[in-house]
Amino acid sequence: MNSKVHSETYRITWQDTDAKGLLSISALTRVLQESAWRHAGLLGFGFEYLAGHNAIWVMFKLHIQITDWPRWDENITIRTWPGKLKGIVASREFVVEDQSGKRLGAASSDWLVIGREDRKPRKTGLLEQFMPHTHEDVIPPVQALTPSREIKTMFLDTHRVGYSEIDLHQHANTSRYFEWVIDALPDSLIRKNIINHFSMHFVSECSMGDEIELVGNLTGTVLQVHGLRNNDKKVVFETAFTMQAL
């Protein structure tokens, strides 16, 4: 069924939750990715189609806003649809609902098609069949929290990318970046607060063995964390997020 809006229902497992019993942001990211993958496949421009052109989809921006985090053993429904093409960028929107249909949050994402081997962005000709399936936004896109490039940094942590974090595209999966950030935060901060707005910009791919230095700063009510690869000091991701007390 080639519906412009795709819906999937998920039951939140024990492994999907954090120490508070809430759906973790990394698990939510995995669910969003899976919904996007399946819908793209149903529309004819998913993994298999791009593999035939020696290309892959990669997410490079994700903005999430959640007003009410679901809990373990609850069902959630993800509704997703492709937005408009903007140059070589393909957007995709998401809505998260509980089992009664109440809206819990939303997400906006930007994707690129890159070559499987050269990792360079492909031109829009490959995405021409994408156009008839785009859908006008039924909600306003989630606004980005823009990380500052000029922040006073404090060291948070260093993470070495391991084999278990590498996916079929031979790079660290998107959801892992969120885990690195959460794990780098002070325990007292993450246990007493919940994230309600999160923006992530994936600047560069991370490979097995890369050492990522996480540095952060608090500007007003916005926490910012950057990931720097130790061997070349290049930024691999930038994120900004806000939290609220439990």
C-alpha positions, 0 to 999 in steps of 0.5 A: 500500500503506497500511502503518503502517510505511514503508521506503525504501532510499537510496544515499548519493551524493557530494553527500550526504557531508561532508569525512570521507566520511560522510553529512552531517546535513543530507542525513540530514534531507532523506532523513527528510523525503522518507520522511515525505512519501511515507509521508503521501501513501501514507496519504492525508494528504500534500501533495496532501490538505493542498493541497486544504485550503489547508494544509501540513505543517511540522516543528517539532522533530527529534531525531536519535541516530546511533551509526554514520554511513554512508559514501559509496556505501553503502545505508541503509534508513529505516523510518518510522511516524506516532506518536500525535496530541498535541493539534495535534501529530503525531509521527513516528518513524524508524529508520536501518539499514545494508544488512545491517539493522544499526541505525545510529540513530533519529530522532523528530519533531513536525509541525504542519499550518498554513494555507498563507496565514495560517501558523497551526496548524490544529485536529485535525479536519483530521487525523482520518483520521490516527488509524487509521494511528498506530503504537505505538512499536517503539523508545523515542522519541529523547530531546530535548537541551533548549537553555537559553534562558539561555545565555552566548552567543558570536557564531559567524556571520551567514547571509543566506538565499538563493533556493536555500534556499527550498522550495515552502512559500516558507521556508528548508527544514529541512535548511538550518538544519543546514547553517548550524549546521555551517558556523558551527562552528570547522573544528578542531572539526567535522573532528576530531569527529562528531555523535552526538545532535542536537536542533533546535527550529524556532521561526519560519520564515525567508524569503529575505533574512532575516539570521540571527545564530548564537550558541552556547555549550558547557555541559558536553558539550552544544553549543548554537546559537541562530539570531536574526533580525537585523531583529526579534531573534526566535529562529528556531531552537534546537539542542543537540548532542553530539559524539564524537572520531573 
